[in-house]
Amino acid sequence: MNEQQRTEVEAAAFRRLLEHLDANKQVQNIELMLLADFCRNCLSKWYLAAAQERDIPLSDDEAREAVYKMPYSQWKSEHQLPATEEQMAAFNAKREAKSKAES
């Protein structure tokens, strides 16, 4: 596989990931963070960073809309549920453990 083909395959896989997340809006970001250590917001930040590294103008809102397939505020109001106390406790414990491991 040459570099152009690799880029095309990676781009197609990324688009498929976004389609999969869009088709599974019931999967909450907090669940993704707990299980995979990334969420839709992480993807939008990585997308924005990749654009910035290439001097491509893109706002945070535009990056989020590319990932969420709608304005983030709309996605939050229509699909995001409040995190439970248990989810937040698990998230904070994971973050604390990660912080300790990095220091």
C-alpha positions, 0 to 999 in steps of 0.5 A: 500500500502506498502513502496515498492509498493508506491516507485514503483507507484511513480517511474511509475508516474514520468516516465509517467510525463517524457513521457508526457513532452517528447511528448509535447516538444512544451510546453516551460520551461518558460510556465511551470515555470509560470503556475506550478512553476517548469520545466524540469530543476527543475525536472533534479535538483531534480533527481540529488539531489535524486541521490546525497542523495543516494550516486549514482554517476550522473552528471548534464548532465546525470540528464538532459538527463534523463529528456530531453531524449536527451542531453540538448544542443540538446533539447535547439537547437531543441525545446526551443524558446526564452522567450518573453518579456511578459514571462520574465516580468511575470517570474521576477514578480513571482520570486520577489513576491515569494522572498518577501513572503519568507522574 
